[in-house]
């Protein structure tokens, strides 16, 4: 799948290539690979939070896939060194939520926040329960304000989804439409008018101002819906 391939390419270029890119395969040891995971677990992301165990596991798994490919193509004759690397434990049951008081404080802060596109994006996530990537791709042509509906194109499940919008979500779309450049069809574009790839450092500053834990993700907003 194209999106998955691009994600793996970014993962390789960001985490594996700087550490292992200049080494021949036979010189890469389990210790080298384990060291990457240990270093990341002690490193803060640009959002001020530690790298998640799932992220570290995905990086090691990607390298393991590359080694298996090399073995299958007779490019590497040794055993896959990733087999000896311990992956971090992942607790998929952990869900971050905000208390009612914290949620109220969050919304009051967003109403007064000086960057309306970011405030509207976060509100829309909260009022619809959609994923961040789905909001990034959302276009006005996919929204019918009269019927109060929208369609998500190519969501995580693969098939387009029709969703109903509540009054709060409709209000956000109307405000965003009045605020932004009408020639751009994307609802939440970046500063260049193109599709976003991240929300940026503003999310961290908002969490600090409201008193939201730094490990609270944009993705967690959908659990408040």
C-alpha positions as CSV (number, residue, x, y, z in Angstrom):
1,X,0.0,0.0,0.0
2,X,1.4,3.4,-1.0
3,X,0.8,5.1,2.4
4,X,2.4,2.3,4.3
5,X,5.4,2.2,2.0
6,X,5.9,6.0,2.5
7,X,5.7,5.6,6.2
8,X,8.3,2.9,6.2
9,X,10.6,4.9,4.0
10,X,10.3,7.9,6.4
11,X,11.0,5.6,9.3
12,X,14.1,4.2,7.7
13,X,15.5,7.6,6.7
14,X,14.9,9.1,10.1
15,X,16.0,6.4,12.5
16,X,17.9,3.6,10.7
17,X,19.9,5.3,8.0
18,X,21.8,7.8,10.2
19,X,23.0,5.0,12.5
20,X,23.4,2.0,10.2
21,X,23.4,3.4,6.7
22,X,27.2,3.4,6.2
23,X,27.6,-0.1,7.7
24,X,27.7,-3.3,5.6
25,X,25.1,-5.8,6.7
26,X,27.6,-8.2,8.2
27,X,28.9,-5.5,10.6
28,X,25.5,-4.8,12.1
29,X,25.2,-6.6,15.4
30,X,22.2,-7.2,17.7
31,X,23.9,-4.7,20.1
32,X,23.9,-2.0,17.4
33,X,20.2,-2.5,16.9
34,X,19.3,-2.7,20.6
35,X,21.3,0.5,21.1
36,X,19.0,2.3,18.7
37,X,16.0,1.3,20.8
38,X,17.6,2.2,24.1
39,X,18.7,5.6,22.8
40,X,15.2,6.4,21.5
41,X,13.5,5.3,24.8
42,X,15.6,8.0,26.5
43,X,15.1,10.7,23.9
44,X,12.3,13.2,23.7
45,X,10.4,13.8,20.5
46,X,9.9,17.3,19.1
47,X,6.6,17.3,21.0
48,X,8.4,16.9,24.3
49,X,7.4,13.3,25.0
50,X,9.5,10.1,25.0
51,X,9.4,7.9,22.0
52,X,6.6,5.3,22.4
53,X,7.4,1.6,22.7
54,X,5.3,1.0,19.6
55,X,7.4,3.4,17.6
56,X,10.6,1.7,18.7
57,X,9.2,-1.8,18.0
58,X,8.1,-0.7,14.5
59,X,11.7,0.6,13.7
60,X,13.2,-2.7,14.8
61,X,10.6,-4.7,12.9
62,X,11.3,-2.7,9.8
63,X,15.0,-3.5,10.0
64,X,14.1,-7.2,10.5
65,X,12.1,-7.2,7.3
66,X,15.0,-5.7,5.4
67,X,17.4,-8.4,6.8
68,X,14.9,-11.1,5.9
69,X,14.7,-9.8,2.3
70,X,18.4,-9.7,2.0
71,X,18.6,-13.3,3.2
72,X,15.9,-14.4,0.8
73,X,17.7,-12.7,-2.1
74,X,21.0,-14.5,-1.1
75,X,22.6,-11.1,-0.2
76,X,23.2,-12.0,3.4
77,X,24.3,-15.4,4.7
78,X,24.1,-15.0,8.4
79,X,21.2,-15.2,10.8
80,X,18.9,-12.1,11.1
81,X,20.5,-10.1,14.0
82,X,17.1,-8.7,14.9
83,X,16.0,-12.1,16.1
84,X,18.2,-11.5,19.2
85,X,16.9,-8.0,19.9
86,X,14.4,-7.6,22.6
87,X,11.4,-5.5,21.6
88,X,9.7,-3.1,24.1
89,X,6.4,-4.3,25.6
90,X,3.4,-2.5,24.2
91,X,0.2,-2.0,26.1
92,X,-2.5,-1.4,23.5
93,X,-5.1,-1.1,26.2
94,X,-3.9,2.3,27.5
95,X,-6.3,5.1,26.6
96,X,-5.8,8.7,27.7
97,X,-8.9,10.7,28.5
98,X,-9.5,14.2,29.9
99,X,-11.6,14.9,33.0
100,X,-14.8,17.0,32.5
101,X,-13.1,20.0,34.1
102,X,-9.9,19.6,32.1
103,X,-12.0,19.3,28.9
104,X,-13.9,22.5,29.7
105,X,-10.6,24.3,30.3
106,X,-9.3,23.0,27.0
107,X,-12.3,24.3,25.0
108,X,-12.2,27.7,26.7
109,X,-8.5,28.0,25.9
110,X,-9.1,27.0,22.2
111,X,-11.9,29.6,22.0
112,X,-9.3,32.3,22.8
113,X,-6.3,30.7,21.1
114,X,-4.5,33.1,18.7
115,X,-4.1,30.5,15.9
116,X,-7.6,29.7,14.7
117,X,-6.6,27.0,12.2
118,X,-5.0,24.9,15.0
119,X,-7.9,25.6,17.4
120,X,-10.5,24.6,14.8
121,X,-8.6,21.5,13.9
122,X,-8.4,20.3,17.5
123,X,-12.1,21.2,18.1
124,X,-13.1,19.2,15.0
125,X,-11.2,16.2,16.2
126,X,-13.0,16.4,19.5
127,X,-16.4,17.0,18.0
128,X,-16.2,14.3,15.3
129,X,-14.0,11.5,16.7
130,X,-12.1,11.2,13.4
131,X,-8.4,10.6,13.2
132,X,-5.8,13.3,12.7
133,X,-4.8,12.0,9.2
134,X,-8.4,12.0,8.2
135,X,-8.8,15.6,9.2
136,X,-5.7,16.5,7.2
137,X,-7.2,15.1,4.0
138,X,-10.6,16.5,4.5
139,X,-11.8,18.8,1.7
140,X,-14.9,21.1,1.5
141,X,-16.1,19.1,-1.5
142,X,-16.5,16.1,0.9
143,X,-18.8,18.1,3.3
144,X,-22.5,18.9,3.0
145,X,-23.4,21.5,5.6
146,X,-27.0,21.6,4.6
147,X,-27.4,17.8,5.3
148,X,-24.8,17.9,8.1
149,X,-22.8,15.1,6.6
150,X,-19.2,14.4,5.4
151,X,-17.4,11.6,3.7
152,X,-14.0,10.4,4.7
153,X,-11.9,9.4,1.7
154,X,-9.6,6.4,2.0
155,X,-9.7,6.2,5.8
156,X,-7.8,3.7,7.9
157,X,-10.4,0.9,7.2
158,X,-9.9,1.5,3.4
159,X,-13.5,2.1,2.3
160,X,-15.0,5.6,2.2
161,X,-17.2,6.4,5.2
162,X,-20.2,8.8,5.5
163,X,-20.6,10.5,8.8
164,X,-23.1,12.8,10.4
165,X,-21.9,16.1,11.8
166,X,-23.3,17.6,15.0
167,X,-23.9,21.3,15.4
168,X,-20.6,21.9,17.1
169,X,-18.7,20.3,14.2
170,X,-20.7,22.2,11.7
171,X,-19.9,25.4,13.6
172,X,-16.2,24.7,13.4
173,X,-16.4,24.1,9.6
174,X,-18.3,27.3,9.1
175,X,-15.8,29.3,11.1
176,X,-12.8,27.7,9.3
177,X,-14.5,28.4,5.9
178,X,-15.0,32.1,6.8
179,X,-11.4,32.4,8.0
180,X,-9.3,30.6,5.4
181,X,-8.5,31.2,1.7
182,X,-11.6,30.2,-0.2
183,X,-9.5,29.1,-3.2
184,X,-8.1,26.1,-1.2
185,X,-10.4,23.1,-1.0
186,X,-8.6,21.5,2.0
187,X,-10.3,22.3,5.3
188,X,-7.2,22.2,7.4
189,X,-4.2,22.9,5.0
190,X,-0.7,23.9,6.1
191,X,0.6,27.4,5.6
192,X,1.5,26.7,2.0
193,X,-2.1,25.6,1.3
194,X,-1.0,21.9,0.9
195,X,-2.0,18.9,2.9
196,X,-0.6,18.8,6.5
197,X,1.7,16.0,7.7
198,X,1.8,17.1,11.3
199,X,0.1,19.5,13.7
200,X,3.4,21.1,14.8
201,X,4.7,22.5,18.1
202,X,1.5,24.4,18.9
203,X,0.0,21.2,20.2
204,X,2.7,20.9,22.9
205,X,2.3,24.6,23.9
206,X,-1.4,24.1,24.2
207,X,-1.1,21.1,26.4
208,X,1.4,22.9,28.7
209,X,-0.9,25.9,28.9
210,X,-4.0,23.9,29.8
211,X,-2.2,21.4,32.1
212,X,-2.7,18.4,29.9
213,X,-0.2,15.6,30.3
214,X,2.5,15.7,27.5
215,X,1.8,12.0,26.6
216,X,-1.8,13.0,25.7
217,X,-2.0,12.6,21.9
218,X,-4.2,14.2,19.3
219,X,-5.4,10.7,18.6
220,X,-6.7,10.5,22.2
221,X,-9.2,13.3,21.5
222,X,-11.3,10.8,19.5
223,X,-11.9,8.9,22.7
224,X,-13.6,11.9,24.2
225,X,-16.2,11.9,21.4
